[in-house]
């Protein structure tokens, strides 16, 4: 058992260099300098006069503090674990083996989590994410699959402490959904979820087929960053087709069954957005306009392109050959990403939102490709 302590101590010590490398990747020293400069701004006499600007500064201060504190806590945890291991070895106390190994496992997991965070260096990675779900051809089967994906990402968001909000929903004909939109709000939501943009394929024995045959269904997940309105996107009344309609879908506390739902078509680009979950028609309109601005700002970010096809990259059909990931329920269980090759045989866990392995594999692949 003392050998196990020696091995754990050796591995813990090897992590000192990894933690230093992690600090460099996270720009911890630069973050500390930037934090000092931001905190100086809060001391200015006119700082609190501009609520919008002061709010942004305070949010930035919190983000940097959280990042620095998490890294420093990991450093302290590592040194404490090394000390514990050395003390146990010196006293020849085998009773600490489980505790030392548990500390080591926690450090390994935390270091991996922070290293993945360091890969989120895209311009909009910190932003909230807007997810839209659309079934492919196939009627009830595809609509039910779109609903399953909606549940998957809702659960993923909740498990990671993000705020998940239903924005728009249109019921399927017999089951599932025809379309739905949610926002996942929190630090780096878009950075993590950008990997999920694309067509998802399902293979299963259909619960809607009395013959018990195997079916293949497709649905798409569109992932976009939510932008803050910087005032540079002008929405002209003559470019907007705004219609009110009766809310439908998830029901309960999610949707008010009144004629307050709003759908907006942006005529120059063909973009369609909707909202039905706010308390009033005015609030639904404001939320829909915010989503529209986010989509238009992405056009601006992509060299001011003016077509909806350009916003989403190469437009693909929601069908075979276009999928980014396959989920097989029958004759075996496996979820496999066609881009990274990452796979997970625990399909139940995957459908319950356990998709970090897929996300991390994508981020690592992108980081390697950009070197």
C-alpha positions in Angstrom: 0.0 0.0 0.0 2.9 2.3 0.6 3.9 1.7 -3.0 0.5 3.1 -4.0 1.2 6.2 -2.0 4.6 6.6 -3.7 3.0 6.3 -7.1 0.3 8.8 -6.2 2.9 11.2 -4.9 5.0 10.9 -8.0 2.0 11.6 -10.2 0.9 14.5 -8.1 4.4 16.1 -8.4 4.3 15.6 -12.2 1.2 17.8 -12.2 3.1 20.8 -11.0 4.5 21.4 -14.5 1.1 20.7 -16.1 -0.5 23.3 -13.7 2.1 25.9 -14.7 1.4 25.2 -18.4 -2.3 25.5 -17.7 -1.8 28.9 -16.0 0.0 30.1 -19.2 -2.7 28.8 -21.4 -5.4 30.5 -19.3 -3.3 33.8 -19.3 -3.6 34.0 -15.5 -1.0 36.7 -15.0 -2.5 38.8 -17.9 -5.9 38.3 -16.3 -4.6 39.6 -13.0 -3.3 42.8 -14.7 -6.5 43.3 -16.6 -8.5 42.8 -13.4 -6.5 45.5 -11.6 -7.2 47.9 -14.5 -10.9 47.2 -14.4 -11.1 47.6 -10.6 -9.5 51.0 -11.0 -12.3 52.0 -13.4 -14.9 51.4 -10.6 -13.2 54.1 -8.5 -13.9 56.8 -11.0 -16.5 59.4 -9.9 -18.7 58.9 -13.0 -18.5 55.1 -13.1 -21.9 54.4 -11.7 -23.6 57.1 -13.8 -23.5 54.9 -16.9 -25.4 51.8 -15.8 -24.9 49.9 -19.0 -21.2 50.4 -19.1 -20.7 49.8 -15.3 -22.7 46.6 -15.7 -20.4 45.3 -18.4 -17.3 46.2 -16.4 -18.6 44.4 -13.2 -19.5 41.3 -15.3 -16.0 41.3 -16.7 -14.5 41.7 -13.2 -16.5 38.7 -11.9 -15.5 36.5 -14.9 -11.8 37.3 -14.3 -12.0 36.8 -10.6 -13.8 33.5 -11.0 -11.2 32.3 -13.5 -8.2 33.4 -11.3 -9.7 32.0 -8.1 -10.5 28.6 -9.7 -6.9 28.3 -11.0 -5.4 29.3 -7.7 -7.7 26.9 -5.8 -6.4 24.1 -8.1 -2.8 25.1 -7.2 -3.5 25.0 -3.5 -5.3 21.6 -3.8 -2.3 20.1 -5.6 0.2 21.2 -3.0 -2.1 20.1 -0.2 -2.4 16.6 -1.8 1.4 16.4 -2.2 1.9 17.3 1.5 -0.7 14.7 2.5 1.0 12.0 0.5 4.4 12.8 1.8 3.1 12.9 5.4 1.5 9.5 4.9 4.7 8.0 3.5 6.8 9.4 6.2 4.5 8.0 8.9 4.1 4.7 7.0 0.3 5.2 7.3 -1.6 3.2 4.8 -4.9 4.6 6.0 -4.4 7.7 3.8 -4.2 5.7 0.5 -7.9 6.1 -0.5 -7.9 9.9 0.4 -4.7 10.6 -1.5 -5.9 8.7 -4.6 -9.3 10.5 -4.4 -7.5 13.9 -4.2 -5.4 12.9 -7.2 -8.5 11.9 -9.3 -10.1 15.2 -8.4 -7.0 17.2 -9.5 -6.8 15.3 -12.8 -10.5 16.0 -13.5 -10.2 19.7 -12.6 -7.0 20.2 -14.6 -8.7 18.6 -17.7 -11.7 20.8 -17.2 -9.6 24.0 -17.0 -7.5 22.9 -20.0 -10.7 22.5 -22.0 -11.7 26.0 -20.9 -8.4 27.4 -22.2 -9.4 26.2 -25.7 -12.4 28.5 -25.7 -10.6 31.4 -27.3 -13.1 32.3 -30.0 -14.4 35.8 -30.2 -17.9 34.8 -29.1 -17.2 31.7 -27.0 -18.1 33.5 -23.8 -21.6 34.4 -25.1 -24.9 32.8 -24.3 -26.0 30.3 -26.9 -29.2 30.2 -28.9 -30.3 26.7 -30.0 -33.0 25.9 -32.5 -34.3 22.4 -33.3 -35.8 21.3 -36.6 -36.9 17.8 -37.6 -35.9 16.5 -41.0 -38.3 14.6 -43.4 -40.2 11.7 -41.9 -43.1 13.3 -40.0 -43.7 12.0 -36.5 -40.5 10.0 -36.3 -38.3 13.1 -37.1 -40.4 15.4 -34.9 -40.1 13.0 -32.0 -36.3 12.9 -32.5 -36.2 16.7 -32.5 -38.0 16.7 -29.1 -35.4 14.1 -27.8 -32.6 16.5 -28.8 -34.4 19.4 -27.2 -34.5 17.4 -23.9 -30.8 16.4 -24.3 -29.5 19.9 -24.5 -31.9 21.2 -21.9 -30.6 18.6 -19.4 -27.0 19.4 -20.4 -27.5 23.0 -19.7 -29.2 22.4 -16.3 -26.5 19.9 -15.2 -23.8 22.5 -15.9 -25.6 25.2 -13.9 -26.6 27.3 -16.9 -30.0 29.0 -17.2 -32.1 27.4 -19.9 -35.0 29.3 -21.3 -37.6 28.2 -23.8 -38.2 30.9 -26.3 -40.3 29.4 -29.1 -42.2 26.1 -29.7 -44.3 24.6 -32.3 -46.0 21.3 -31.6 -45.5 18.3 -33.8 -48.5 16.8 -35.7 -48.9 13.7 -33.5 -45.8 13.9 -31.2 -42.6 15.7 -30.8 -42.0 19.2 -32.2 -41.9 21.0 -35.6 -39.5 23.6 -34.3 -38.3 25.0 -31.0 -35.8 27.6 -29.8 -34.1 27.9 -26.4 -31.3 30.1 -24.9 -28.7 28.6 -22.7 -27.3 31.5 -20.6 -24.0 31.5 -18.8 -20.2 31.8 -19.1 -18.9 30.0 -22.3 -22.2 28.5 -23.2 -21.7 29.2 -26.9 -18.0 28.1 -26.7 -19.0 24.6 -25.6 -22.2 24.2 -27.7 -20.8 25.5 -31.0 -19.7 21.9 -31.6 -23.3 20.7 -31.6 -24.3 22.7 -34.7 -25.4 20.3 -37.5 -27.5 17.3 -38.4 -28.0 14.5 -35.8 -29.1 11.0 -36.9 -31.1 8.5 -34.9 -31.5 4.7 -35.5 -34.0 2.9 -33.4 -37.0 0.6 -33.4 -39.9 3.1 -33.8 -42.4 3.3 -30.9 -44.8 4.6 -33.6 -44.5 1.5 -35.9 -46.8 -1.4 -34.9 -44.6 -3.7 -36.9 -41.6 -3.0 -34.8 -39.4 -2.0 -37.7 -36.1 -0.1 -37.4 -36.2 3.6 -38.5 -33.6 6.2 -39.3 -34.5 9.8 -38.4 -32.8 13.1 -38.8 -33.0 16.5 -37.0 -30.9 19.6 -37.0 -29.6 21.7 -34.2 -28.7 25.2 -35.0 -26.3 26.9 -32.5 -25.6 30.6 -32.6 -24.1 33.1 -30.1 -26.4 35.6 -28.5 -24.9 39.1 -29.1 -25.4 42.2 -27.0 -27.0 45.0 -29.0 -24.1 47.4 -29.8 -26.4 49.8 -31.6 -24.9 49.0 -35.0 -27.8 46.9 -36.3 -30.7 49.0 -37.5 -34.0 47.2 -38.0 -36.3 49.1 -40.4 -40.0 48.7 -39.9 -40.5 48.1 -43.7 -38.1 45.2 -43.5 -40.0 43.4 -40.8 -43.1 41.3 -41.1 -44.5 40.9 -37.6 -47.5 38.6 -36.8 -49.1 37.7 -33.6 -50.5 34.2 -33.0 -51.7 31.8 -30.3 -49.0 30.1 -28.3 -48.6 26.4 -28.6 -46.5 23.6 -27.3 -44.9 22.8 -24.0 -47.7 24.3 -21.9 -47.8 24.6 -18.2 -45.5 27.3 -16.9 -43.7 27.5 -20.2 -46.3 29.0 -22.5 -49.1 31.4 -22.0 -52.1 30.2 -24.1 -53.0 33.6 -25.5 -52.6 35.5 -28.7 -49.4 37.0 -27.4 -46.9 34.9 -29.4 -44.9 36.8 -31.9 -43.2 35.7 -35.2 -40.9 38.1 -37.1 -39.7 37.7 -40.7 -36.8 39.8 -41.8 -37.6 40.3 -45.5 -34.1 41.1 -46.8 -32.6 37.9 -45.5 -35.6 35.6 -45.0 -34.6 35.0 -41.3 -37.6 33.9 -39.2 -37.6 34.3 -35.4 -40.3 33.9 -32.8 -41.1 34.1 -29.1 -44.1 33.0 -27.1 -42.9 32.4 -23.6 -42.9 36.0 -22.2 -45.8 37.4 -20.2 -46.9 39.9 -22.8 -46.9 40.5 -26.6 -44.6 43.4 -26.1 -42.1 41.3 -24.2 -42.3 38.5 -26.8 -41.6 41.1 -29.5 -38.6 42.5 -27.7 -37.1 39.0 -27.2 -37.7 38.1 -30.9 -36.1 41.3 -32.0 -33.1 40.6 -29.8 -32.8 37.2 -31.4 -33.0 38.7 -34.8 -30.3 41.2 -34.0 -28.1 38.4 -32.9 -28.5 36.6 -36.2 -27.9 39.8 -38.2 -24.8 40.6 -36.1 -23.5 37.2 -37.0 -23.9 38.2 -40.7 -21.9 41.3 -39.9 -19.2 39.1 -38.2 -19.0 37.0 -41.4 -18.1 39.9 -43.7 -21.6 41.4 -43.8 -23.2 38.6 -45.9 -26.8 39.2 -46.7 -28.3 35.7 -47.1 -29.6 33.3 -44.6 -27.6 30.5 -46.3 -24.4 32.4 -45.6 -25.2 32.8 -41.9 -25.3 29.1 -41.4 -22.4 28.3 -43.6 -23.0 25.7 -46.3 -26.7 24.9 -46.3 -27.3 21.2 -46.0 -30.4 19.1 -46.1 -31.4 17.4 -42.9 -30.7 13.9 -44.1 -28.2 11.1 -44.7 -24.7 12.2 -45.4 -25.0 15.5 -43.7 -24.9 14.3 -40.1 -22.3 15.3 -37.5 -23.3 12.5 -35.1 -25.2 9.2 -35.1 -27.2 7.8 -32.2 -27.9 4.1 -32.5 -30.4 2.4 -30.1 -30.8 -0.8 -32.1 -29.3 -3.4 -32.8 -26.6 -2.1 -30.4 -26.3 1.1 -28.5 -23.7 3.7 -29.6 -23.4 7.5 -30.1 -20.5 8.3 -32.5 -19.3 11.7 -33.8 -18.5 11.5 -37.5 -16.0 14.4 -37.3 -13.8 13.4 -34.3 -14.5 9.7 -34.1 -15.4 10.0 -30.4 -18.0 7.5 -29.3 -19.9 6.5 -26.2 -21.8 3.2 -25.8 -24.0 4.5 -22.9 -26.8 5.9 -25.0 -29.0 6.5 -22.0 -26.5 8.8 -20.4 -25.9 10.6 -23.7 -29.6 11.3 -24.1 -29.7 12.5 -20.5 -27.2 15.3 -21.4 -23.9 13.5 -20.8 -22.1 14.8 -23.9 -19.0 16.5 -22.5 -16.8 13.8 -24.1 -18.1 14.8 -27.6 -17.7 18.5 -26.9 -14.2 18.2 -25.5 -13.1 16.0 -28.4 -14.3 18.6 -30.9 -12.5 21.5 -29.0 -9.3 19.5 -28.9 -9.6 18.7 -32.6 -10.1 22.3 -33.5 -7.2 23.4 -31.3 -4.9 20.9 -33.1 -6.2 22.0 -36.5 -5.5 25.6 -35.8 -1.9 25.1 -34.7 
